[in-house]
Structures are given as structure tokens and as C-alpha cells.
């Protein structure tokens, strides 16, 4: 009887997976049949918001810009996890509290590491400090 109950619980997931595969296959086949075949040289030209580029970019973005974006994503996810914990704090009890303290502690250790290595020094003073440190080693 257990085998029948297990199979009865699994068949909706199997049906869903099969339907997803059928839809994905149909989309790819229809796209291949109806899509354009030719490769126009103008298709390779990048444009943004329908505007063709007037020339080269005025300035390249520095690595610090991408670092800020990455740090924002990491620490923004921290806020999402803390909010989810706060909503369920009473139900999770002390074990949940200790897990959240560990999570925040690890993220704080990561922040201290970033601070100590100079990853958060983005201005000219930080660049000079990194150059001086590089010369002294």
C-alpha cells in the first residue's frame, strides 16, 4: 500500500516536468522554424534603448563600481534572511536565534576582512594607501 501512496504523491510532479519539457521543446522548434536565417552585419552592432552608439564610451567604469554592486547584493541578501527570521522568530526559538547570530557573525567577519584588506577604500586616498602598501612589500 505504501508504494501506491508514494506513486500517487509523485505523479503530479512527473506530469509537470513532462509538460515543461514539451513546452520548452515546442518553443525551441517553433523558434528555429520561424526565426530569421540571415546574419546581417548590422545585427552585431550594439545599441541601447534603440539608439545606435555615436562613438566609443566616454569613460570605462572602474572595478570599484562593480565591487559596490557586489557588496550591495551580498549585504542586501543578509537583510532578506534577517527579515524572514524575524517573522518566524518565536516559532524558531533559541536554535533559530543562535543560527541567526552565527549568520550575522560570519557576515560581520566578512565585512571586517573587506575593511582590513582595503576593499572598501574606493577614493583617491585608498588608492594611494594601496600603492604605498604594495611598494613596501
N, C-alpha and C positions, 0 to 999 in steps of 0.2 A: 504494500500500500504506500510505503514511503517513496518508492520510485515513481509512482503515478503522481503523487503530490509534488515531487520535485520537478517532474516534466511539465506539469500543469503550471507551475510558477515560472518556468523558464521560457515557454513558447512565445509570450508577447515580446520578450527581448530579442529572440531569434527572428521573429517576424519583422520587427522594427529594423534590425540590422540588414535583413534581406531587402526590405523596401528602400533603405538608404542606398544600398549598393545598386539597385535597379535605377533609382533616380539619378545617382551620380553617373552611371554608365550612359543613361539616356541623354543627360546634359552634354557629356563629352562627345558622344556620337553625333548629336544634332549640331553642336558647335563645329565639329570637323566637316560635316556635310554642307552646312550653310555659310561657314565663315569664308573670309577672303583668302584667295590663294596667292596673290601677287605681293611682292615686297617692294613697296615704293621707297626710294631713298629718303623722302620727307618723313616717312613714318618713324625713322630713327632719331629725328630731331626732338630734343626735349622741349616741353612747354609747360607752363604752369597757369592754370585757370584760363586756358585757351589763348594765352598771349605768347607769341614766339619770342625767344630771347633776343635782346638787342645787342648783346655782346657778352664778354666774359663777366663773371661775377665781380662786383666791386671789391669784395673782401672775403677771404676764407674765414670760416668760423674756427675759433681756437678749440683745442681739446677741452679746455675748462668748461666751455658751453655744454659739451656732451657729458662731462662729469657732473655738472649741476643737474642735468636731466636724469642721469642715472641715480644720483643720490636722492633726488626727489621721489623717484619711483620706489626706491627701497624704503625710505622712511615714511612714505605715504601708505605703503602696504602695512607698515607697522601700525599705523592709526586704524586701518580697517580691522586688523586682528584684535587690537585692543578694544575697539567698539563691539565686536562680536563677543568678546569675553565679557565685557561689562554688561551686555544684555542678559547673558546667562550666568552671571557670577554666583548668584545664590544657589543655582542648581549644580554648578560645578564644584562648589565647596572649596576646602583648603587645598586640595590637589590641583584644582584649576588655578587657584591663586599662585601656588608655587611654580606651576608651569609658566604662568604669565610673567612672574618675577624673573624666572630663568630666561625667557624670551627677551624681555626688555634689557636684562643684564648683558646678554650676548650682543644685542644691537648697540647698547651703550659702549661695550668694549670695542665694537667695530668703529663707532664714532671716535673714540679716543685714539684708536690706531690711525684713522684717517687724519686726525688732527696732528698727531705726532709725526707722521710721515710727510706732512706738508701738503696733502691733497686738497686741503680746504683753503690754502693760500693762493688766491687767484689774481690778486693785483700785482702791480709792479714790484712792491716790496717783497712779496712772496717769491717772485721770480729771482730777484737779487739774492734772497736768502738761499734759495735752492742752488744758484750758481756758486755762491761762496762755499756752501757745504760740499758741492761736487768738486771744487778745486782743492779743498783741504784733504780730501780722501785719497 
